[in-house]
Amino acid sequence: MKIDASWYIKAKDKNFRVRKGAGGVIVRIEEGKILVGLVKGGGFKDYILPKGGTEDDETPIETAKREINEETGITDLSLLNDLGVKERLTFERNYWSSMHYFLFITKQKDGVPTDPLENYTIEWFDLDNLPVMFWPEQKELIEENREKIKKLINKEIEIL
C-alpha cells in the first residue's frame, strides 16, 4: 500500500473522532555520527517512528516514552526537545490522528519490545541517510528538524 496525499486531508463531510497520541525521534551517537532509531514490524514493510495513542491521563511525554518502550525496548531516554505535531488519517482511515513528537537521546543500542501483539525491531540509521519510511510525514518531521537535531546533539556532546 502506498500512502498518498489523501491521508492528510481531513474531509469536511466526515466527522472523524480525533485520536491523540505521541511518539519520538530517538537518537544516539556512534563513532561521531548521529543515528536515528526506526521501527520495523507491526505489519509495515517500511520503517516507522515509535508512536501510539494516549491512554487515560497520560501526558504526551509519558505517552511517547511508553510507546518507545513498547515498540523498541529502549528505556534510557533523555528528552531534548519538542518536535511538533503531525496529523493524518489512521491506517484504518477511521480516526484523525494527531501525533505529538519529541526528540530523545539515548546510549542504549537495543532493547526488548514490551508489546506482546507485535513483532517490532529497532534499527539505527545515519540522520543524513534515512531509509524509505511508510508514513511520509514522519520522514518529513525528521527532515524538517534535521539541523535542529544536529545543533541539540552537538550541544549535548559539549555538556558531556
RODOGU-251408 format. One line per field, with one value per residue (C-alpha): residue number from 1; chain; x, y, z. Coordinates in pm, 1 decimal. Layout:
RODOGU-251408
k	c(NUM,...);
c	c(A,...);
x	c(X,...);
y	c(Y,...);
z	c(Z,...);
END
This chain:
RODOGU-251408
k	c(1,2,3,4,5,6,7,8,9,10,11,12,13,14,15,16,17,18,19,20,21,22,23,24,25,26,27,28,29,30,31,32,33,34,35,36,37,38,39,40,41,42,43,44,45,46,47,48,49,50,51,52,53,54,55,56,57,58,59,60,61,62,63,64,65,66,67,68,69,70,71,72,73,74,75,76,77,78,79,80,81,82,83,84,85,86,87,88,89,90,91,92,93,94,95,96,97,98,99,100,101,102,103,104,105,106,107,108,109,110,111,112,113,114,115,116,117,118,119,120,121,122,123,124,125,126,127,128,129,130,131,132,133,134,135,136,137,138,139,140,141,142,143,144,145,146,147,148,149,150,151,152,153,154,155,156,157,158,159,160);
c	c(A,A,A,A,A,A,A,A,A,A,A,A,A,A,A,A,A,A,A,A,A,A,A,A,A,A,A,A,A,A,A,A,A,A,A,A,A,A,A,A,A,A,A,A,A,A,A,A,A,A,A,A,A,A,A,A,A,A,A,A,A,A,A,A,A,A,A,A,A,A,A,A,A,A,A,A,A,A,A,A,A,A,A,A,A,A,A,A,A,A,A,A,A,A,A,A,A,A,A,A,A,A,A,A,A,A,A,A,A,A,A,A,A,A,A,A,A,A,A,A,A,A,A,A,A,A,A,A,A,A,A,A,A,A,A,A,A,A,A,A,A,A,A,A,A,A,A,A,A,A,A,A,A,A,A,A,A,A,A,A);
x	c(0.0,122.0,38.2,-67.4,-190.9,-545.7,-431.2,-353.1,-686.9,-949.3,-1272.1,-1522.9,-1818.1,-1691.9,-1691.1,-1377.2,-1301.2,-955.0,-704.0,-437.0,-101.4,270.3,596.1,958.8,1263.4,1530.4,1893.9,2227.9,2588.1,2816.5,3163.6,3078.9,2760.3,2405.0,2194.2,1813.6,1625.7,1344.3,1097.8,1016.6,727.4,368.0,261.1,455.6,717.9,892.5,1019.8,812.6,873.8,767.7,439.2,85.8,-232.0,-252.7,-403.2,-609.3,-442.5,-100.5,90.2,224.4,579.2,460.3,282.9,593.6,818.2,569.4,527.1,902.4,946.2,663.5,794.1,1173.2,1251.3,1453.6,1404.4,1716.5,1571.0,1663.4,1422.9,1597.5,1315.6,962.9,947.2,583.2,258.3,177.7,-175.1,-330.7,-586.9,-508.9,-408.6,-769.2,-890.8,-1140.4,-980.3,-799.5,-459.1,-285.7,63.8,295.3,663.4,960.1,1336.0,1511.1,1874.8,1990.3,2306.0,2102.2,2150.8,1873.6,1611.5,1330.5,999.6,718.1,425.4,309.7,90.3,353.4,699.2,885.1,1257.6,1465.7,1733.0,1967.2,2031.6,2254.1,2048.8,2169.0,2087.4,1744.3,1565.3,1221.1,958.3,597.7,444.1,576.1,502.5,735.3,1030.9,926.6,931.7,1291.6,1399.7,1231.2,1413.6,1748.8,1951.7,1778.2,1861.3,2226.8,2255.3,2091.8,2312.0,2628.1,2524.4,2461.1,2808.3,2967.9,2796.2,2930.8);
y	c(0.0,347.0,645.6,944.5,1298.5,1176.9,1051.3,1410.6,1567.8,1591.1,1561.8,1829.0,1596.5,1334.7,1374.8,1183.9,1133.5,1259.3,1005.9,1188.8,1030.6,1082.8,933.8,1007.2,1051.0,859.6,943.5,814.7,889.9,623.7,696.1,1064.2,1004.2,1085.6,773.1,765.9,461.4,348.1,66.6,-215.3,-452.8,-415.2,-515.2,-236.1,-325.3,10.1,189.9,398.4,613.5,461.7,622.5,547.7,663.1,839.2,637.6,772.9,1078.2,1041.7,1348.9,1348.5,1287.6,991.4,850.9,892.1,716.5,430.4,379.1,387.7,120.8,-91.7,-78.8,-72.8,-174.7,147.4,286.7,503.0,820.8,1184.1,1441.6,1702.2,1891.7,1908.7,1846.8,1932.3,1768.9,1583.3,1493.8,1242.3,965.1,646.7,339.3,214.1,562.0,568.5,837.4,1163.8,1110.4,1397.9,1280.7,1489.3,1405.4,1459.5,1426.7,1187.9,1088.1,751.5,545.5,226.0,42.8,-214.0,-347.9,-597.3,-450.3,-495.5,-500.2,-864.9,-825.8,-707.5,-820.6,-488.6,-438.7,-121.9,-37.7,260.8,489.5,788.7,1107.5,1216.0,883.0,763.1,470.5,471.1,527.2,409.5,737.7,1034.7,1287.2,1101.9,1131.8,1491.6,1557.8,1436.7,1626.1,1949.4,1921.4,1783.5,2099.5,2149.8,1788.3,1836.3,2155.7,1995.4,1686.0,1894.5,2098.1,1775.0,1643.7,1966.9,1924.6,1572.2);
z	c(0.0,-89.3,129.1,-80.0,-14.0,60.2,404.1,503.0,410.6,681.2,482.7,580.3,517.4,764.2,1138.4,1234.0,1600.2,1690.3,1817.8,2018.3,2067.9,2089.5,1980.9,1943.6,1732.8,1924.1,1852.6,1974.6,1889.4,1745.1,1606.7,1576.3,1376.0,1479.0,1442.2,1440.1,1572.7,1344.5,1399.0,1161.7,1212.5,1314.7,966.2,792.2,531.4,564.0,872.4,1113.6,1419.4,1751.7,1849.6,1961.8,2127.6,2461.1,2746.4,3037.6,3193.9,3031.7,2926.6,2570.5,2700.7,2910.7,2604.9,2389.7,2642.9,2692.8,2318.8,2259.4,2528.7,2386.6,2029.0,2083.7,2441.4,2478.1,2829.0,2879.3,2729.5,2788.4,2647.7,2433.0,2265.3,2131.9,1755.5,1696.1,1588.7,1265.8,1162.9,923.0,897.9,1088.6,889.6,900.5,794.9,1082.7,1306.1,1255.4,1418.7,1596.8,1699.8,1915.5,1857.3,2085.6,2041.4,2280.3,2313.4,2443.4,2490.3,2468.9,2137.1,2167.3,2398.0,2422.7,2299.4,2550.9,2304.9,2308.1,1998.8,1751.8,1647.9,1640.7,1591.3,1608.5,1352.6,1354.5,1055.9,991.2,1028.3,681.9,513.8,624.0,456.4,297.9,563.8,549.7,668.9,466.2,743.8,979.4,742.8,677.2,1053.4,1077.7,766.5,882.2,1214.6,1087.6,1160.6,1496.3,1588.2,1490.5,1697.1,2002.8,1978.7,1939.9,2244.7,2437.5,2342.3,2467.4,2804.6,2841.0);
END
